[in-house]
Amino acid sequence: MKTAHRKAARHKRKWQADPAAMGRVFACTQPYTDAEQAQMALPARLAFQSIVQGKGEIGDLDTVAVTVNATLILSETVHQECVGVCLDAADAVIEAKNRWRKLQRLGFSGPGMESVRTALDLYEEFLRHITPAQHTGAWREVWRRIDAGKFLEEKAA
C-alpha cells in the first residue's frame, strides 16, 4: 500500500456529512399523513364556511382564492375536467370579490358556492395523493403567477 492510500484510509469519514439528509429525502417523497392533510385543508374550509354563513371577511376570500389557484396548478397535470372545475371556482371567487366591492358583503351565488366547494374537495383529494415536494412546487407556482399578475384577472364589471 502506498503512502497516499494509507493516509486516505486513515482519514476516511466514518459518519455522514448530514445525518438528517435521508430523512428529508424520504419526507419529500412520502404522501402526507391524515393529520397533515387536515392541517393544510382546514384554513380554506374554515374560510369558505365563514363566507357561506355570512360572517366572512375579505381575508377569508383571499384564503379561498389562493387555495383554488393551487388546485388549478395541481389540476393542470391531471385532466382538463379538473381544470374546468377550478376555473368555475375562480370565476365564483371573482364574482364574490366584485360583490364585496359593490355591497361590502361577501357571498357566493348558488352555483358559485357549489363550484368552490367542489374545488376544495378536489384540493383535499390532491393532498391525499401528492408528495410534499409536489405540494410545495404548486404553491411556489401559485405565488409566481400571482406576482406576474396571471391569476384571477378580474373581468371588467
Residue pairs with C-beta under 8 A, 6 or more apart in sequence:
1 9
27 132
28 131
28 132
28 133
29 131
29 133
30 131
30 132
31 128
31 129
31 130
31 131
32 40
32 127
32 128
32 130
32 132
32 135
37 124
37 127
37 128
40 127
40 135
41 120
41 123
41 124
41 127
43 63
43 67
44 63
44 64
44 67
44 120
44 123
45 120
46 60
47 56
47 59
47 60
47 61
47 63
47 64
48 60
48 64
48 116
48 117
48 120
50 56
50 57
50 60
51 60
51 61
51 64
51 96
51 106
51 107
51 108
52 107
52 108
52 113
54 105
54 106
54 107
56 106
56 107
57 106
58 100
58 106
60 106
61 93
61 96
61 97
61 100
61 106
64 93
64 116
64 120
65 90
65 93
65 97
65 152
66 142
66 146
67 119
67 120
67 123
68 86
68 89
68 90
68 93
68 116
68 119
68 120
68 123
69 90
69 142
69 145
69 146
69 151
69 152
70 123
70 138
70 139
70 142
71 82
71 86
71 89
71 119
71 120
71 122
71 123
71 126
72 83
72 86
72 87
72 90
73 138
73 141
73 142
73 145
74 123
74 126
74 130
74 134
74 138
75 82
75 83
75 85
75 86
75 122
76 83
82 122
85 115
85 118
85 119
85 122
86 119
86 122
88 111
88 112
88 115
88 118
88 119
89 112
89 115
89 116
89 118
89 119
90 151
90 152
91 112
91 115
92 108
92 109
92 111
92 112
92 113
92 115
92 116
93 116
93 152
94 152
94 154
94 155
95 108
95 109
95 112
96 106
96 107
96 108
96 112
97 152
97 154
98 154
98 157
99 105
99 106
99 107
100 106
108 116
126 135
127 135
130 138
142 151
145 151
